[in-house]
Amino acid sequence: METWNPIMSAPKPIEGRLAEIAMAARELIAERGFEGLRTRDIAARVGINVATLHYHVPTKEALIRIVAQSLRSDFIAQSQARPRQGLSPVEVLKLEFADFRETMTEAPERYIVMAELSDRAERDAAIAAEIRPMQAYWRRMTADIIVEGRDKGVFRADVDPEAAAMMVIGTLSMSFWHARDDLEFFDRACAELLRALMVRPSKD
């Protein structure tokens, strides 16, 4: 499966009624989990009847698609708010940490929904088709930052980019569940990640 590229493959942001439906579905998933998502509850939260909801999203796959699309749009907007062009790999990685910190504090629903869909994707091919490319892009993007840092001599020459990317993503993901109320600990974890990647200063 090809990785999702947020610049080349980003669809147009959803708007109007579809955006309202997507946000209502996200709120309900965050509150109740995917198993608790019901079309009548989405319709009630938007203020429409079920028939109107089905007119806009006639299938489960269509609903999943607009939820995933709305998440992509949010992640793209967040990344573009802090441009990466011209920055060093260390600075770019720090911005990734800052984006995740912002999600934890200001938009936790975004990550909760991603986690719910990721878990459900193990058993649902329609969800996997929308979520797996986003996950693959996150891994690839993180590994690319580490490759650039290695090639520029700021990250360790012997670093394994793919494994290090999983280490970074794993730390951030665990931090969401265990450090949302302790941001100082989150910052310490991010600093430790950087220390693990950085070239160690010579003792000479």
Residue frames as a rotation matrix with the C-alpha (Angstrom) as fourth column:
MET 1
0.575 0.818 0.000 0.00
0.818 -0.575 0.000 0.00
0.000 0.000 -1.000 0.00
GLU 2
-0.192 -0.644 0.741 1.35
0.566 -0.689 -0.452 3.44
0.802 0.332 0.497 -0.91
THR 3
-0.519 -0.035 -0.854 1.87
0.807 -0.349 -0.476 5.91
-0.281 -0.937 0.209 1.87
TRP 4
0.598 0.775 0.204 -0.44
0.798 -0.598 -0.068 8.88
0.069 0.203 -0.977 2.12
ASN 5
-0.630 -0.768 0.114 1.25
0.765 -0.639 -0.078 12.16
0.132 0.038 0.990 1.21
PRO 6
0.015 0.743 -0.669 -0.57
0.767 -0.437 -0.469 15.12
-0.641 -0.506 -0.577 2.80
ILE 7
-0.342 -0.181 -0.922 0.60
-0.279 -0.917 0.284 17.54
-0.897 0.355 0.264 0.11
MET 8
-0.899 -0.117 -0.421 0.20
-0.435 0.148 0.888 15.51
-0.041 0.982 -0.184 -3.09
SER 9
-0.752 0.581 -0.312 -2.82
0.385 0.771 0.508 13.43
0.536 0.262 -0.803 -2.08
ALA 10
-0.820 0.435 -0.371 -4.78
0.252 -0.307 -0.918 15.74
-0.513 -0.846 0.142 0.21
PRO 11
-0.266 0.811 0.521 -8.43
0.910 0.032 0.414 15.98
0.320 0.584 -0.746 -0.84
LYS 12
-0.440 0.217 0.871 -10.30
-0.108 -0.976 0.188 19.23
0.891 -0.011 0.453 -0.63
PRO 13
-0.989 0.098 0.113 -11.47
-0.109 0.040 -0.993 19.93
-0.101 -0.994 -0.029 2.93
ILE 14
-0.413 0.911 -0.020 -15.02
0.803 0.374 0.464 18.79
0.430 0.176 -0.886 3.55
GLU 15
-0.978 0.113 0.177 -17.43
-0.159 -0.948 -0.274 21.60
0.137 -0.296 0.945 4.20
GLY 16
-0.335 0.940 0.072 -21.03
-0.770 -0.317 0.554 22.32
0.544 0.130 0.829 5.12
ARG 17
0.603 0.731 0.319 -23.26
-0.785 0.473 0.401 19.47
0.142 -0.492 0.859 6.19
LEU 18
0.648 -0.424 -0.632 -20.60
0.165 0.889 -0.427 16.81
0.743 0.172 0.646 5.57
ALA 19
-0.450 -0.844 0.291 -18.20
-0.093 -0.280 -0.955 18.62
0.888 -0.457 0.047 7.89
GLU 20
-0.120 0.503 0.856 -20.90
-0.964 -0.267 0.022 18.76
0.239 -0.822 0.517 10.58
ILE 21
0.859 0.450 -0.243 -21.56
-0.412 0.891 0.193 15.03
0.303 -0.065 0.951 10.19
ALA 22
0.241 -0.863 -0.445 -17.86
0.245 0.497 -0.832 14.20
0.939 0.091 0.331 10.35
MET 23
-0.585 -0.487 0.649 -17.36
-0.434 -0.488 -0.757 16.26
0.685 -0.724 0.074 13.50
ALA 24
0.280 0.758 0.589 -20.43
-0.952 0.140 0.272 14.78
0.124 -0.637 0.761 15.18
ALA 25
0.843 -0.016 -0.538 -19.20
-0.058 0.991 -0.121 11.28
0.535 0.133 0.834 14.38
ARG 26
-0.173 -0.982 -0.069 -15.75
0.131 0.046 -0.990 12.13
0.976 -0.181 0.121 15.75
GLU 27
-0.374 0.093 0.923 -17.22
-0.823 -0.492 -0.284 13.49
0.428 -0.865 0.261 18.97
LEU 28
0.651 0.722 0.235 -19.29
-0.755 0.583 0.302 10.35
0.081 -0.374 0.924 19.46
ILE 29
0.587 -0.537 -0.606 -16.38
0.178 0.815 -0.551 8.02
0.790 0.216 0.574 18.70
ALA 30
-0.457 -0.807 0.375 -14.26
-0.177 -0.330 -0.927 9.91
0.872 -0.490 0.008 21.23
GLU 31
-0.217 0.465 0.858 -17.02
-0.958 -0.271 -0.095 9.67
0.188 -0.843 0.505 23.84
ARG 32
0.523 0.659 0.541 -18.26
-0.736 0.669 -0.103 6.11
-0.430 -0.344 0.834 23.27
GLY 33
-0.496 -0.691 0.526 -15.77
-0.186 0.676 0.713 4.32
-0.848 0.256 -0.464 21.02
PHE 34
-0.781 0.161 -0.604 -16.47
-0.617 -0.040 0.786 3.13
0.102 0.986 0.131 17.50
GLU 35
-0.848 0.463 -0.259 -18.65
0.453 0.886 0.099 0.30
0.275 -0.033 -0.961 18.79
GLY 36
-0.354 0.732 -0.583 -21.00
0.674 -0.233 -0.701 2.88
-0.649 -0.641 -0.411 20.30
LEU 37
-0.854 -0.002 -0.521 -21.41
-0.290 -0.829 0.479 4.92
-0.432 0.560 0.707 17.14
ARG 38
-0.273 0.847 0.457 -25.02
0.757 0.482 -0.441 5.04
-0.594 0.226 -0.772 15.92
THR 39
-0.694 0.003 0.720 -26.36
0.614 -0.520 0.594 6.90
0.376 0.854 0.359 12.90
ARG 40
0.390 0.913 0.121 -29.37
0.674 -0.373 0.638 8.17
0.628 -0.167 -0.760 14.82
ASP 41
0.503 -0.277 -0.819 -27.06
0.705 -0.416 0.574 9.74
-0.500 -0.866 -0.014 17.40
ILE 42
-0.672 -0.724 0.157 -24.99
0.657 -0.485 0.577 11.41
-0.341 0.491 0.801 14.68
ALA 43
-0.346 0.632 0.694 -28.17
0.624 -0.397 0.673 12.76
0.700 0.666 -0.257 13.09
ALA 44
0.650 0.629 -0.427 -29.46
0.723 -0.338 0.602 14.04
0.235 -0.700 -0.675 16.43
ARG 45
0.082 -0.698 -0.711 -26.20
0.711 -0.459 0.532 15.81
-0.698 -0.549 0.459 17.19
VAL 46
-0.850 -0.375 0.370 -26.18
0.523 -0.520 0.676 17.51
-0.061 0.768 0.638 13.78
GLY 47
-0.485 0.759 -0.434 -29.88
-0.206 -0.581 -0.787 18.36
-0.850 -0.293 0.438 14.05
ILE 48
-0.422 0.354 -0.835 -31.10
-0.886 0.033 0.462 16.39
0.191 0.935 0.300 11.06
ASN 49
0.588 0.626 0.512 -33.16
-0.685 0.722 -0.096 13.24
-0.430 -0.295 0.853 10.61
VAL 50
-0.022 -0.639 0.769 -31.67
-0.059 0.769 0.637 9.85
-0.998 -0.031 -0.055 9.77
ALA 51
0.609 0.305 0.732 -32.96
0.670 0.297 -0.681 9.98
-0.425 0.905 -0.024 6.19
THR 52
0.954 -0.299 -0.012 -31.07
-0.272 -0.852 -0.448 13.23
0.123 0.430 -0.894 5.58
LEU 53
0.259 -0.895 0.363 -27.95
-0.664 0.108 0.740 11.73
-0.701 -0.433 -0.566 7.16
HIS 54
0.061 -0.192 0.980 -28.16
0.375 0.914 0.155 8.75
-0.925 0.358 0.128 4.81
TYR 55
0.944 0.232 0.233 -28.57
0.308 -0.372 -0.876 11.09
-0.117 0.899 -0.422 1.86
HIS 56
0.687 -0.727 -0.012 -25.17
-0.722 -0.681 -0.123 12.61
0.081 0.093 -0.992 2.65
VAL 57
-0.527 -0.837 0.143 -23.45
-0.849 0.526 -0.047 9.42
-0.036 -0.147 -0.989 3.83
PRO 58
0.350 0.842 -0.411 -25.36
-0.866 0.458 0.201 6.44
0.357 0.285 0.889 2.43
THR 59
0.631 -0.185 -0.753 -22.94
0.153 0.982 -0.114 3.75
0.761 -0.043 0.648 3.66
LYS 60
0.874 -0.411 -0.258 -20.65
0.307 0.057 0.950 2.96
-0.376 -0.910 0.177 6.57
GLU 61
0.042 -0.914 0.402 -17.71
0.982 0.112 0.152 3.31
-0.184 0.389 0.903 4.18
ALA 62
0.131 0.078 0.988 -18.82
0.521 -0.854 -0.001 6.82
0.844 0.515 -0.152 3.22
LEU 63
0.954 0.236 0.187 -19.03
-0.042 -0.512 0.858 7.81
0.298 -0.826 -0.478 6.88
ILE 64
0.578 -0.809 -0.106 -15.58
0.597 0.331 0.731 6.42
-0.557 -0.485 0.674 7.64
ARG 65
-0.002 -0.597 0.802 -14.21
0.964 -0.214 -0.157 8.21
0.265 0.773 0.576 4.59
ILE 66
0.403 0.170 0.899 -15.39
0.168 -0.980 0.110 11.65
0.900 0.107 -0.423 5.67
VAL 67
0.991 -0.134 -0.027 -14.22
0.013 -0.105 0.994 11.09
-0.136 -0.985 -0.102 9.25
ALA 68
0.296 -0.939 0.176 -10.76
0.819 0.345 0.459 10.11
-0.492 0.008 0.871 7.99
GLN 69
0.044 -0.239 0.970 -10.77
0.802 -0.570 -0.177 13.01
0.595 0.786 0.166 5.54
SER 70
0.803 0.287 0.522 -11.59
-0.035 -0.852 0.523 15.47
0.595 -0.438 -0.674 8.31
LEU 71
0.802 -0.589 -0.102 -8.74
0.272 0.207 0.940 14.08
-0.533 -0.781 0.326 10.41
ARG 72
0.056 -0.794 0.606 -6.33
0.995 0.095 0.032 14.41
-0.083 0.601 0.795 7.49
SER 73
0.344 0.150 0.927 -7.41
0.454 -0.891 -0.025 18.01
0.822 0.429 -0.374 6.99
ASP 74
0.990 0.036 0.139 -6.78
-0.106 -0.475 0.874 18.78
0.097 -0.879 -0.466 10.66
PHE 75
0.513 -0.856 0.061 -3.32
0.558 0.387 0.735 17.18
-0.652 -0.343 0.676 10.63
ILE 76
0.030 -0.474 0.880 -2.39
0.953 -0.252 -0.169 19.01
0.302 0.843 0.444 7.42
ALA 77
0.624 0.283 0.728 -3.54
0.152 -0.958 0.243 22.37
0.767 -0.041 -0.641 8.81
GLN 78
0.952 -0.299 -0.060 -1.62
0.037 -0.082 0.996 21.77
-0.302 -0.951 -0.067 12.03
SER 79
0.221 -0.924 0.311 1.58
0.841 0.342 0.419 20.94
-0.494 0.169 0.853 10.14
GLN 80
0.038 -0.178 0.983 1.24
0.827 -0.547 -0.131 23.89
0.561 0.818 0.126 7.79
ALA 81
0.928 0.326 0.180 0.80
0.161 -0.789 0.593 26.25
0.335 -0.521 -0.785 10.73
ARG 82
0.562 -0.827 0.018 4.46
-0.309 -0.190 0.932 25.58
-0.767 -0.530 -0.362 11.60
PRO 83
0.885 -0.177 -0.431 6.34
-0.410 0.145 -0.901 25.55
0.222 0.973 0.056 8.25
ARG 84
0.729 -0.616 0.299 9.29
0.267 0.657 0.705 23.15
-0.631 -0.434 0.643 8.06
GLN 85
0.786 -0.418 0.456 11.05
0.485 -0.041 -0.873 24.59
0.384 0.908 0.170 5.02
GLY 86
0.310 -0.783 0.540 14.66
-0.207 -0.610 -0.765 25.52
0.928 0.125 -0.351 5.67
LEU 87
0.595 -0.056 0.802 14.77
-0.803 -0.065 0.592 24.04
0.020 -0.996 -0.084 9.15
SER 88
-0.550 -0.825 -0.131 17.32
-0.789 0.564 -0.243 21.55
0.274 -0.031 -0.961 10.41
PRO 89
-0.237 0.453 -0.859 16.26
0.026 0.887 0.461 17.93
0.971 0.087 -0.222 11.09
VAL 90
-0.772 -0.061 -0.633 16.49
0.621 0.145 -0.771 18.60
0.139 -0.988 -0.074 14.83
GLU 91
-0.861 0.470 -0.194 14.22
-0.386 -0.853 -0.350 21.64
-0.330 -0.226 0.916 14.49
VAL 92
-0.367 0.747 -0.555 11.76
-0.673 0.199 0.712 19.67
0.642 0.635 0.430 12.36
LEU 93
-0.390 0.194 -0.900 11.61
0.442 0.897 0.002 16.84
0.808 -0.397 -0.436 14.87
LYS 94
-0.908 0.064 -0.414 11.04
0.356 -0.402 -0.843 19.35
-0.220 -0.913 0.343 17.66
LEU 95
-0.659 0.721 -0.215 8.10
-0.752 -0.628 0.199 20.74
0.009 0.293 0.956 15.68
GLU 96
-0.269 0.546 -0.794 6.67
-0.152 0.790 0.594 17.24
0.951 0.281 -0.129 15.42
PHE 97
-0.646 0.000 -0.763 6.88
0.714 0.355 -0.604 17.02
0.271 -0.935 -0.230 19.20
ALA 98
-0.927 0.287 -0.241 5.24
-0.151 -0.874 -0.462 20.45
-0.343 -0.392 0.854 19.49
ASP 99
-0.477 0.785 -0.396 2.40
-0.679 -0.043 0.732 19.40
0.558 0.618 0.554 17.18
PHE 100
-0.264 0.368 -0.892 1.76
0.355 0.897 0.265 16.29
0.897 -0.246 -0.367 19.24
ARG 101
-0.834 -0.080 -0.547 1.89
0.547 -0.250 -0.799 18.28
-0.073 -0.965 0.252 22.47
GLU 102
-0.815 0.560 -0.152 -0.68
-0.574 -0.815 0.076 20.66
-0.081 0.149 0.986 21.00
THR 103
-0.286 0.721 -0.631 -2.93
-0.336 0.541 0.771 17.76
0.897 0.432 0.088 20.06
MET 104
-0.505 0.045 -0.862 -2.74
0.677 0.641 -0.363 16.38
0.536 -0.766 -0.355 23.61
THR 105
-0.803 0.076 -0.591 -3.68
0.453 -0.567 -0.688 19.70
-0.387 -0.820 0.421 25.19
GLU 106
-0.650 0.493 -0.578 -5.97
-0.517 -0.845 -0.139 21.36
-0.557 0.208 0.804 22.66
ALA 107
0.092 0.689 -0.719 -7.46
-0.981 0.186 0.052 18.63
0.169 0.701 0.693 20.46
PRO 108
-0.631 -0.418 0.654 -7.28
-0.597 0.800 -0.065 15.26
-0.496 -0.432 -0.754 22.27
GLU 109
0.389 0.863 0.323 -10.40
-0.328 0.457 -0.827 14.05
-0.861 0.216 0.461 20.44
ARG 110
0.519 -0.238 -0.821 -8.35
-0.852 -0.062 -0.521 14.00
0.073 0.969 -0.235 17.24
TYR 111
-0.540 -0.813 -0.217 -5.93
-0.770 0.581 -0.263 11.40
0.340 0.025 -0.940 18.54
ILE 112
-0.479 0.448 0.755 -8.57
-0.445 0.618 -0.648 9.42
-0.757 -0.646 -0.097 20.43
VAL 113
0.631 0.747 -0.210 -10.52
-0.530 0.217 -0.820 8.97
-0.566 0.629 0.533 17.20
MET 114
0.190 -0.659 -0.727 -7.35
-0.878 0.218 -0.427 7.94
0.440 0.720 -0.537 15.34
ALA 115
-0.762 -0.512 0.397 -6.61
-0.645 0.656 -0.391 5.37
-0.060 -0.554 -0.830 18.06
GLU 116
-0.051 0.838 0.543 -10.17
-0.415 0.477 -0.775 4.02
-0.908 -0.265 0.323 17.98
LEU 117
0.758 0.341 -0.556 -10.11
-0.627 0.145 -0.765 3.67
-0.181 0.929 0.324 14.20
SER 118
-0.168 -0.907 -0.385 -6.63
-0.901 0.300 -0.312 2.13
0.399 0.294 -0.868 14.28
ASP 119
-0.688 -0.026 0.726 -7.81
-0.501 0.740 -0.449 -0.52
-0.525 -0.672 -0.522 16.71
ARG 120
0.328 0.915 0.233 -10.94
-0.321 0.340 -0.884 -1.22
-0.889 0.215 0.405 14.69
ALA 121
0.351 -0.251 -0.902 -8.89
-0.936 -0.118 -0.331 -1.43
-0.023 0.961 -0.277 11.49
GLU 122
-0.715 -0.625 0.311 -7.52
-0.641 0.765 0.064 -4.77
-0.278 -0.154 -0.948 12.68
ARG 123
-0.602 0.577 0.552 -10.99
0.351 0.812 -0.466 -6.22
-0.717 -0.087 -0.692 12.06
ASP 124
0.531 0.841 -0.108 -12.49
0.357 -0.337 -0.871 -3.88
-0.769 0.424 -0.479 9.45
ALA 125
-0.202 -0.670 0.714 -11.03
0.927 0.105 0.361 -3.59
-0.316 0.735 0.600 5.96
ALA 126
0.472 0.445 0.761 -12.95
0.698 -0.716 -0.014 -0.40
0.539 0.538 -0.649 5.15
ILE 127
0.982 -0.162 -0.092 -11.42
-0.052 -0.710 0.702 1.40
-0.179 -0.685 -0.706 8.13
ALA 128
0.265 -0.943 0.203 -7.99
0.493 0.313 0.812 -0.07
-0.829 -0.115 0.547 7.42
ALA 129
0.108 -0.190 0.976 -8.13
0.988 -0.089 -0.127 1.34
0.111 0.978 0.178 3.89
GLU 130
0.727 0.223 0.650 -8.52
0.229 -0.970 0.076 4.86
0.648 0.094 -0.756 5.28
ILE 131
0.938 -0.275 0.210 -6.32
-0.306 -0.375 0.875 4.69
-0.162 -0.885 -0.436 8.37
ARG 132
0.595 -0.750 0.289 -3.35
0.603 0.654 0.457 2.53
-0.532 -0.098 0.841 7.37
PRO 133
0.287 -0.537 0.793 -2.03
0.777 -0.353 -0.520 4.99
0.560 0.766 0.316 4.75
MET 134
0.708 -0.002 0.706 -2.08
-0.283 -0.917 0.281 7.77
0.647 -0.398 -0.650 7.36
GLN 135
0.870 -0.411 0.272 -0.15
-0.135 0.332 0.934 5.61
-0.474 -0.849 0.234 9.81
ALA 136
0.469 -0.714 0.520 2.33
0.858 0.508 -0.077 4.62
-0.209 0.482 0.851 7.09
TYR 137
0.469 -0.284 0.836 2.90
0.349 -0.810 -0.471 8.26
0.811 0.513 -0.281 6.19
TRP 138
0.878 -0.127 0.461 3.63
-0.454 -0.523 0.721 9.15
0.150 -0.843 -0.517 9.83
ARG 139
0.682 -0.655 0.326 6.23
0.287 0.649 0.705 6.40
-0.673 -0.387 0.630 10.03
ARG 140
0.358 -0.547 0.757 7.77
0.925 0.095 -0.369 7.31
0.130 0.832 0.539 6.68
MET 141
0.660 -0.063 0.749 7.88
0.059 -0.989 -0.135 11.02
0.749 0.133 -0.649 7.43
THR 142
0.877 -0.335 0.344 9.52
-0.416 -0.173 0.893 10.43
-0.239 -0.926 -0.291 10.82
ALA 143
0.520 -0.709 0.477 12.05
0.594 0.701 0.394 8.03
-0.614 0.079 0.786 9.32
ASP 144
0.466 -0.324 0.824 12.85
0.737 -0.373 -0.563 10.59
0.489 0.870 0.065 6.59
ILE 145
0.843 -0.171 0.510 13.59
-0.368 -0.874 0.316 13.25
0.392 -0.454 -0.800 9.21
ILE 146
0.714 -0.580 0.392 15.96
-0.188 0.381 0.905 10.84
-0.674 -0.720 0.163 10.93
VAL 147
0.479 -0.535 0.696 17.65
0.851 0.478 -0.217 9.89
-0.216 0.696 0.685 7.64
GLU 148
0.628 -0.222 0.746 18.26
0.275 -0.833 -0.480 13.55
0.728 0.507 -0.462 6.86
GLY 149
0.831 -0.308 0.462 19.66
-0.556 -0.486 0.675 14.13
0.017 -0.818 -0.575 10.34
ARG 150
0.618 -0.618 0.485 21.94
0.286 0.752 0.594 11.13
-0.732 -0.229 0.641 10.00
ASP 151
0.461 -0.426 0.779 23.14
0.878 0.093 -0.469 12.20
0.127 0.900 0.417 6.56
LYS 152
0.601 -0.205 0.773 23.86
-0.012 -0.969 -0.248 15.72
0.799 0.139 -0.585 7.83
GLY 153
-0.314 -0.879 -0.359 25.84
0.317 0.259 -0.912 14.40
0.895 -0.400 0.198 10.77
VAL 154
-0.400 0.204 0.894 23.57
-0.754 -0.627 -0.194 15.59
0.521 -0.752 0.405 13.56
PHE 155
0.692 0.570 0.444 22.02
-0.712 0.641 0.287 12.19
-0.121 -0.515 0.849 14.29
ARG 156
0.092 -0.715 0.693 24.07
-0.439 0.595 0.673 9.09
-0.894 -0.366 -0.259 14.96
ALA 157
-0.358 -0.334 -0.872 25.70
-0.933 0.099 0.345 7.50
-0.029 0.937 -0.348 11.91
ASP 158
-0.973 -0.076 -0.217 24.60
-0.087 0.995 0.042 4.05
0.213 0.060 -0.975 13.08
VAL 159
-0.503 0.850 0.159 20.97
-0.532 -0.160 -0.831 4.97
-0.681 -0.503 0.533 13.70
ASP 160
-0.820 0.402 0.407 18.32
0.563 0.692 0.452 2.65
-0.100 0.600 -0.794 12.21
PRO 161
-0.909 0.411 0.071 15.79
-0.389 -0.897 0.209 5.17
0.149 0.162 0.975 10.78
GLU 162
-0.181 0.906 -0.382 12.81
-0.237 0.336 0.911 2.80
0.955 0.255 0.154 10.61
ALA 163
-0.064 0.110 -0.992 13.34
0.816 0.578 0.011 1.45
0.575 -0.809 -0.127 14.13
ALA 164
-0.877 -0.301 -0.375 14.02
0.466 -0.727 -0.505 4.95
-0.121 -0.617 0.778 15.47
ALA 165
-0.700 0.693 0.170 10.83
-0.445 -0.610 0.656 6.22
0.559 0.383 0.736 13.83
MET 166
0.130 0.755 -0.643 8.86
0.232 0.608 0.760 3.51
0.964 -0.248 -0.096 15.62
MET 167
-0.411 -0.355 -0.839 10.59
0.892 0.035 -0.452 4.48
0.189 -0.934 0.302 18.86
VAL 168
-0.998 0.048 0.049 9.54
-0.053 -0.993 -0.102 8.11
0.044 -0.105 0.994 18.39
ILE 169
-0.364 0.929 -0.067 5.96
-0.480 -0.126 0.868 7.26
0.798 0.348 0.492 17.43
GLY 170
0.021 0.339 -0.941 5.65
0.562 0.774 0.291 4.73
0.827 -0.535 -0.174 20.24
THR 171
-0.723 -0.352 -0.594 6.84
0.691 -0.376 -0.618 7.25
-0.006 -0.857 0.516 22.81
LEU 172
-0.893 0.436 0.113 4.43
-0.409 -0.891 0.198 9.91
0.187 0.131 0.974 21.57
SER 173
-0.158 0.892 -0.423 1.53
-0.235 0.382 0.894 7.49
0.959 0.241 0.150 21.45
MET 174
-0.102 0.065 -0.993 2.15
0.827 0.560 -0.048 6.22
0.553 -0.826 -0.111 24.99
SER 175
-0.934 -0.293 -0.204 2.58
0.357 -0.780 -0.514 9.80
-0.008 -0.553 0.833 26.17
PHE 176
-0.556 0.791 0.257 -0.92
-0.381 -0.517 0.767 10.64
0.739 0.329 0.588 25.00
TRP 177
0.354 0.769 -0.532 -2.42
0.113 0.529 0.841 8.12
0.929 -0.357 0.101 27.38
HIS 178
0.409 -0.263 -0.874 0.02
0.869 0.403 0.286 8.54
0.278 -0.877 0.393 30.27
ALA 179
-0.539 -0.717 -0.442 1.35
0.809 -0.587 -0.035 12.11
-0.235 -0.377 0.896 30.18
ARG 180
-0.087 0.559 0.824 -1.56
0.624 -0.614 0.483 14.34
0.776 0.557 -0.296 29.16
ASP 181
0.893 0.445 0.068 -1.75
0.203 -0.534 0.820 15.58
0.402 -0.719 -0.568 32.73
ASP 182
0.573 -0.788 -0.226 2.02
0.259 -0.087 0.962 15.78
-0.778 -0.609 0.154 33.12
LEU 183
0.985 -0.118 0.125 3.40
0.086 -0.292 -0.952 17.84
0.148 0.949 -0.278 30.24
GLU 184
0.416 -0.891 0.182 6.71
-0.893 -0.363 0.268 18.28
-0.173 -0.274 -0.946 32.02
PHE 185
0.034 -0.353 0.935 7.13
-0.162 0.921 0.354 14.50
-0.986 -0.164 -0.026 31.80
PHE 186
0.803 0.298 0.517 6.17
0.452 0.262 -0.853 14.60
-0.389 0.918 0.075 28.11
ASP 187
0.848 -0.524 -0.074 8.84
-0.490 -0.723 -0.487 17.23
0.202 0.450 -0.870 27.47
ARG 188
0.097 -0.829 0.551 11.39
-0.792 0.272 0.547 15.08
-0.603 -0.489 -0.630 29.31
ALA 189
0.318 0.086 0.944 10.47
0.267 0.947 -0.176 12.06
-0.910 0.308 0.278 27.17
CYS 190
0.974 0.055 0.221 10.92
0.227 -0.266 -0.937 14.11
0.007 0.962 -0.272 23.99
ALA 191
0.552 -0.830 0.077 14.27
-0.834 -0.550 0.044 15.40
0.006 -0.089 -0.996 25.20
GLU 192
0.047 -0.511 0.858 15.34
-0.412 0.773 0.482 11.80
-0.910 -0.377 -0.174 25.89
LEU 193
0.714 0.256 0.652 14.36
0.457 0.536 -0.710 10.81
-0.531 0.805 0.265 22.36
LEU 194
0.919 -0.395 0.001 16.55
-0.282 -0.656 -0.701 13.57
0.277 0.644 -0.713 20.96
ARG 195
0.247 -0.868 0.431 19.47
-0.895 -0.034 0.444 12.52
-0.371 -0.496 -0.785 23.16
ALA 196
0.267 -0.095 0.959 19.13
0.037 0.995 0.088 8.95
-0.963 0.012 0.269 21.89
LEU 197
0.821 0.152 0.550 19.36
0.533 0.138 -0.835 10.17
-0.202 0.979 0.033 18.30
MET 198
0.905 -0.419 -0.079 21.98
-0.426 -0.878 -0.220 12.88
0.023 0.232 -0.972 18.54
VAL 199
0.360 -0.894 -0.267 25.67
0.242 0.366 -0.899 12.39
0.901 0.259 0.348 17.81
ARG 200
0.825 -0.108 -0.555 27.44
0.559 0.006 0.829 12.10
-0.086 -0.994 0.066 21.12
PRO 201
0.833 -0.546 0.095 30.02
-0.513 -0.824 -0.240 14.84
0.209 0.151 -0.966 21.72
SER 202
0.353 -0.806 -0.475 33.64
0.221 0.565 -0.795 13.75
0.909 0.176 0.377 21.57
LYS 203
0.921 -0.071 -0.384 35.42
0.385 0.000 0.923 13.31
-0.066 -0.997 0.027 24.90
ASP 204
0.032 -0.975 0.222 38.69
0.973 -0.020 -0.228 14.57
0.227 0.223 0.948 23.36
